[in-house]
Amino acid sequence: MPQYTINSKYASIIAMDTHARTTTARGISLETAEVKARCFNDCPSPEEIASWIQKSFPAPHYAAYESGCTGFFLCRRLVGLGIDCEVIAVSSIARSTDDRQHKNDHRDAKALLNDLLTPGKEASAVWLPDEGCEGMRDLLRAYRDATDALKRSKQQLSALLLRHGHVWNEKAPSGKLRKTWGGAHMKWLGSVELGSAAASESLEFYRAAVAADAERAARLMARIEGHAKEARWKPYADALCCIKGVGLYAAMVYACEIGDFSRFRNGQSVSRWTGLTPKSHASGERQQANGHITKAGNAHVRAALVEGMSSASRRSPGMGRLKPGQEAPEHIIAECDRCNHRIHRRYWHLRNELKKEPNVAKVAMANELIRWIWAIGCMVQEGQRAKEGIRG
């Protein structure tokens, strides 16, 4: 956000507290110091809010509201209507005890307006994705919701069978238990019969739910694979798939959630954005630099990172596998190879030499992995901009 020079660029500042059906706005004219406020009810349109701003305050205008469930729709529409608008990261807005004890929309709008007007405040704007980028985010999150639903359906079916004394226990010739939800397990499920008619009807319901959720997840993944071949996403997806533990879904999550890799100054800022940096506390002579991770950043990226490290104990150094049709420049492949060797070396150092717990080691390596992903994404982005410059 163009903070602290904002007063010299704009004639009016407007802060908004947005909800599904209401928007509370509070603005000030920097020329006259006149403050006006209004509460919009009944799902106000961006045009209605923009009309009030343009009639009540001198131009040029700057508007802002906190990040949250209302997303970026209002921001984009206000920008299209000639009002500069940004979404402020809610985690960067300080809240006093009084604000938490007496919370309402008018106080929230007033607190945000004070932050925007006060030099030295650390409120920062969220990067605004375009509609194509946000659409891919929605598709990826829909797939995650579908896989979560599939996991719940499988657990519910397994719980029903367990209550009736049916447990999967078929073993391979080696003596290891065969995997659940494979061909043999599905065949076994089809042969299970429960005693009463009501229990059998429940079994059919849960089996149908598992089949429906699996089909929905597969259909969404097919659409993700199709979009991953588009010119905008293919260079990033192909490059990041060279990293071990990064599949197509995870690669698309990193590409779409980060969006513009160059918006981060360094690897530490990426780690903070992901919520993988440790908490810190310092008071007087007491200095506690390390603690649990903050979890204050992008939860979708953090989940993909930690899941990607789940196979770290079985991982060997070397390249990730590119699927047919995927390709990446040699210097990108070389950087991914260095990443794979570094992650492998560091993980085994943490586990075998420093004797760290598995989850502690995985989170620590996820913190390092996102920095590699950011660096490789920047390399891909620079290459894409160079190509666009040549074509231009």
C-alpha positions in Angstrom: 0.0 0.0 0.0 1.3 3.5 -0.8 1.4 4.2 2.9 2.6 7.4 4.6 2.7 9.2 1.3 -1.0 8.5 0.9 -2.0 11.9 2.3 -0.1 13.8 -0.4 -1.6 11.7 -3.2 -5.3 11.7 -2.3 -7.8 14.3 -1.2 -10.0 11.9 0.6 -9.5 8.6 2.6 -12.4 6.2 3.2 -12.3 3.1 5.4 -15.0 0.5 5.2 -16.1 -2.5 7.3 -17.8 -4.9 4.9 -20.2 -7.8 5.6 -22.5 -10.0 3.5 -25.4 -7.6 3.6 -24.1 -4.4 5.2 -21.1 -2.0 4.6 -20.2 0.7 7.1 -18.1 3.5 5.6 -16.2 6.3 7.3 -14.2 8.9 5.4 -12.4 12.1 5.8 -11.6 15.0 3.5 -8.0 15.9 3.9 -8.6 19.4 2.8 -11.3 20.3 5.3 -10.8 17.5 7.9 -14.6 16.9 7.6 -15.6 13.4 8.6 -18.7 11.6 7.2 -20.0 8.1 7.9 -22.7 6.0 6.5 -24.1 2.5 6.9 -25.3 0.7 3.7 -27.9 -2.0 4.3 -29.6 -4.6 2.1 -26.6 -5.8 0.1 -25.4 -2.5 -1.3 -23.9 -2.5 -4.7 -20.4 -1.1 -5.4 -22.0 1.5 -7.6 -24.1 2.7 -4.6 -21.0 3.0 -2.4 -19.0 4.7 -5.1 -21.8 7.2 -5.8 -21.8 8.2 -2.1 -18.0 8.5 -1.9 -17.9 10.7 -5.1 -20.7 12.9 -3.9 -19.5 13.3 -0.3 -15.7 13.7 -0.7 -13.4 15.5 -3.1 -11.3 13.5 -5.6 -9.0 11.7 -5.8 -10.3 9.1 -3.5 -8.6 6.2 -1.7 -10.8 3.5 -0.1 -9.8 0.4 1.9 -11.4 -2.4 3.8 -10.2 -5.4 5.8 -9.5 -8.8 4.2 -12.1 -11.4 5.0 -14.9 -13.5 3.5 -16.1 -10.7 1.2 -13.1 -11.2 -1.0 -11.9 -8.8 -3.7 -15.1 -8.2 -5.6 -15.9 -4.8 -4.1 -12.2 -3.7 -4.5 -12.2 -4.5 -8.2 -15.5 -2.8 -8.9 -14.5 0.4 -7.0 -11.2 0.5 -9.0 -13.2 0.2 -12.2 -15.4 3.1 -11.1 -12.4 5.4 -10.6 -11.8 5.0 -6.9 -8.4 3.6 -5.8 -9.1 0.8 -3.4 -7.1 -1.8 -1.5 -7.8 -4.7 0.8 -5.8 -4.4 4.1 -4.5 -7.6 5.7 -6.5 -8.0 8.9 -3.5 -9.5 10.7 -1.6 -6.2 10.2 -4.2 -4.1 12.0 -3.5 -3.6 15.7 -6.5 -4.1 18.1 -6.6 -2.7 21.6 -8.3 -4.4 24.5 -11.0 -1.8 24.3 -11.6 -2.6 20.6 -12.0 -6.3 21.4 -14.4 -5.7 24.3 -16.6 -3.1 22.5 -16.6 -4.3 18.9 -19.0 -3.0 16.3 -18.9 -2.0 12.6 -18.6 1.7 13.3 -15.6 1.2 15.6 -13.9 -1.1 13.1 -14.3 1.4 10.3 -13.0 4.2 12.6 -10.0 2.1 13.7 -9.1 1.3 10.1 -9.4 5.0 9.1 -7.1 6.0 12.0 -4.5 3.4 10.8 -4.6 4.7 7.3 -4.1 8.3 8.5 -1.4 7.6 11.1 2.3 7.6 10.0 4.2 4.6 11.4 1.3 2.2 11.3 2.1 -1.2 9.9 -1.1 -2.0 8.1 -0.3 -3.5 4.7 -2.4 -4.2 1.7 -3.1 -7.7 0.3 -1.9 -8.4 -3.2 -4.9 -8.2 -5.5 -5.3 -11.2 -7.8 -7.0 -10.8 -11.2 -10.1 -12.7 -11.9 -8.3 -15.5 -13.7 -6.0 -16.1 -10.8 -8.8 -16.0 -8.3 -10.8 -18.3 -10.4 -8.1 -20.9 -10.3 -7.8 -20.5 -6.6 -11.5 -21.2 -6.3 -11.1 -24.4 -8.4 -8.2 -25.7 -6.4 -10.0 -25.0 -3.1 -13.1 -26.8 -4.5 -10.9 -29.8 -5.2 -9.6 -29.7 -1.7 -13.1 -29.5 -0.3 -14.0 -32.5 -2.5 -11.1 -34.6 -1.2 -11.9 -33.6 2.4 -15.5 -34.8 1.8 -14.2 -38.0 0.3 -12.0 -38.6 3.3 -15.0 -38.1 5.6 -17.2 -40.5 3.6 -14.5 -43.2 3.7 -14.1 -42.8 7.5 -17.9 -42.9 8.0 -18.1 -46.1 5.9 -15.2 -47.7 7.8 -16.8 -46.8 11.1 -20.1 -48.4 10.1 -18.3 -51.6 9.1 -16.3 -51.6 12.4 -19.5 -51.3 14.4 -20.8 -54.5 12.7 -17.5 -56.4 13.1 -16.2 -56.1 9.6 -12.5 -55.2 9.4 -10.3 -55.2 6.3 -7.4 -57.5 7.1 -6.3 -59.0 3.7 -2.5 -59.3 3.4 -0.1 -59.5 0.5 2.2 -62.5 0.0 4.9 -60.5 1.7 2.8 -60.4 4.9 2.0 -56.6 4.7 -1.6 -55.4 4.9 -3.0 -54.6 1.5 -3.9 -50.9 1.0 -7.5 -49.8 1.7 -9.6 -48.4 -1.1 -7.7 -50.3 -3.8 -9.2 -52.8 -6.2 -9.1 -55.7 -3.7 -10.6 -53.6 -0.9 -13.4 -52.3 -3.1 -14.2 -55.9 -4.1 -14.4 -56.8 -0.5 -16.7 -53.9 0.3 -19.1 -55.2 -2.4 -19.2 -58.6 -0.7 -20.0 -57.3 2.8 -23.5 -58.1 4.1 -25.0 -56.7 7.3 -27.6 -58.4 9.3 -30.7 -56.1 9.3 -32.3 -54.4 6.3 -31.8 -51.0 7.9 -28.1 -51.6 8.4 -27.8 -52.8 4.8 -29.5 -49.6 3.6 -27.0 -47.5 5.6 -24.1 -49.5 4.0 -25.5 -48.7 0.5 -25.8 -45.0 1.4 -22.2 -44.8 2.6 -20.9 -46.7 -0.4 -22.8 -44.4 -2.8 -21.4 -41.4 -0.9 -17.9 -42.6 -1.3 -18.4 -43.3 -5.0 -20.0 -39.9 -5.6 -17.3 -38.0 -3.7 -14.5 -39.9 -5.5 -16.1 -39.1 -8.9 -16.5 -35.4 -8.0 -12.8 -35.2 -6.9 -11.6 -36.9 -10.1 -13.7 -34.6 -12.2 -12.3 -31.5 -10.5 -8.7 -32.8 -10.9 -9.3 -33.4 -14.6 -10.3 -29.8 -14.9 -7.2 -28.6 -12.9 -5.0 -30.7 -15.2 -6.6 -29.0 -18.2 -6.0 -25.5 -16.9 -2.4 -26.4 -15.9 -1.7 -26.7 -19.7 -2.7 -23.1 -20.3 0.1 -20.7 -21.3 -0.2 -18.7 -18.1 0.2 -21.7 -15.7 2.2 -24.3 -17.6 5.7 -22.9 -17.0 5.1 -22.7 -13.3 3.4 -26.1 -13.0 6.1 -27.8 -15.0 9.0 -26.2 -13.2 7.6 -26.8 -9.7 6.8 -30.4 -10.5 10.6 -30.9 -10.7 10.8 -30.6 -6.9 10.2 -33.8 -5.1 7.1 -33.8 -3.0 5.4 -31.3 -5.4 2.7 -32.8 -7.6 0.5 -31.0 -10.1 -2.1 -30.0 -7.6 0.5 -28.5 -5.1 2.4 -26.8 -8.0 -0.9 -25.1 -9.1 -1.6 -24.1 -5.4 1.8 -22.4 -5.1 1.5 -20.7 -8.5 -2.1 -19.4 -7.9 -1.9 -18.5 -4.2 1.4 -16.6 -4.7 0.4 -15.2 -8.0 3.1 -12.7 -8.5 6.4 -14.1 -7.1 8.2 -10.8 -7.4 5.9 -9.2 -4.8 8.0 -10.7 -2.0 11.3 -9.0 -1.2 13.1 -12.1 0.2 12.6 -15.7 1.4 11.9 -14.5 5.0 8.9 -12.5 3.8 7.5 -15.6 2.0 7.9 -17.7 5.2 6.0 -15.1 7.2 3.3 -15.0 4.6 3.0 -18.8 4.8 2.8 -18.7 8.6 5.8 -21.0 9.1 8.0 -18.7 11.1 8.3 -19.3 14.8 6.6 -17.0 17.3 8.8 -14.7 19.3 8.4 -13.0 22.6 10.8 -10.5 24.2 10.2 -8.5 27.4 12.9 -6.9 29.4 15.8 -9.3 29.9 13.7 -12.3 28.8 14.2 -13.2 25.2 12.3 -16.1 23.6 13.1 -16.3 20.0 11.7 -19.7 19.1 8.3 -21.1 19.7 5.4 -22.7 17.8 4.9 -21.5 14.2 2.6 -18.5 13.9 0.1 -20.1 11.4 -0.8 -16.5 10.6 -0.4 -16.8 6.8 -1.9 -18.6 3.8 -3.3 -21.9 5.2 -3.7 -23.5 1.7 0.0 -23.1 0.9 1.0 -24.2 4.4 -1.1 -27.4 4.1 0.3 -28.3 0.7 3.9 -27.8 2.0 3.5 -29.9 5.1 1.7 -32.7 3.1 4.5 -32.6 0.5 7.0 -33.2 3.3 5.1 -36.2 4.6 7.2 -38.5 2.5 10.4 -36.9 3.6 11.6 -39.9 5.5 11.3 -42.1 2.4 12.6 -39.5 0.0 15.8 -39.9 -1.9 17.8 -37.0 -3.5 17.3 -36.4 -7.2 14.8 -35.0 -9.6 11.0 -35.1 -9.3 9.2 -36.8 -12.2 7.9 -34.7 -15.1 4.8 -36.2 -16.7 4.6 -36.5 -20.5 4.0 -33.1 -22.0 5.8 -31.3 -19.2 9.0 -29.5 -19.8 11.3 -27.0 -18.0 14.5 -25.1 -18.9 17.8 -26.6 -18.0 18.7 -23.9 -15.5 15.4 -24.4 -13.7 15.9 -28.2 -13.6 19.4 -27.6 -12.1 18.0 -25.4 -9.4 15.3 -27.9 -8.6 17.9 -30.6 -8.3 19.9 -28.5 -5.8 16.7 -28.0 -3.9 16.0 -31.7 -3.7 19.5 -32.5 -2.5 19.4 -29.7 0.0 16.0 -30.7 1.5 17.1 -34.4 1.7 20.4 -33.5 3.4 18.8 -31.1 5.9 15.9 -33.4 6.8 18.2 -36.3 7.6 20.5 -34.0 9.6 17.6 -32.8 11.7 16.3 -36.3 12.3 19.4 -38.4 12.7 22.0 -36.0 14.1 19.9 -33.4 16.0 17.3 -36.0 16.9 14.3 -33.7 16.1 10.8 -35.1 16.2 9.4 -36.0 12.7 6.8 -33.3 12.7 9.3 -30.7 13.9 11.7 -31.6 11.1 8.9 -31.6 8.5 7.7 -28.2 9.4 11.2 -26.8 9.5 11.9 -28.2 6.0 8.5 -26.9 4.8 9.7 -23.5 5.8 12.8 -24.0 3.7 10.9 -25.5 0.8 8.7 -22.5 0.3 11.8 -20.3 0.0 13.1 -22.6 -2.8 9.7 -22.5 -4.4 9.7 -18.7 -4.3 13.2 -18.5 -5.8 12.3 -21.0 -8.6 9.0 -19.2 -9.3 10.9 -15.9 -9.6 13.2 -17.5 -12.1 10.3 -18.8 -14.1 8.6 -15.4 -13.9 11.7 -13.6 -15.2 11.9 -16.0 -18.1 8.3 -15.4 -19.0 8.7 -11.6 -18.8 11.8 -11.8 -21.0 9.8 -13.8 -23.6 7.0 -11.3 -23.5 9.5 -8.5 -24.0 10.9 -10.2 -27.0 7.5 -10.8 -28.5 6.5 -7.2 -27.8 
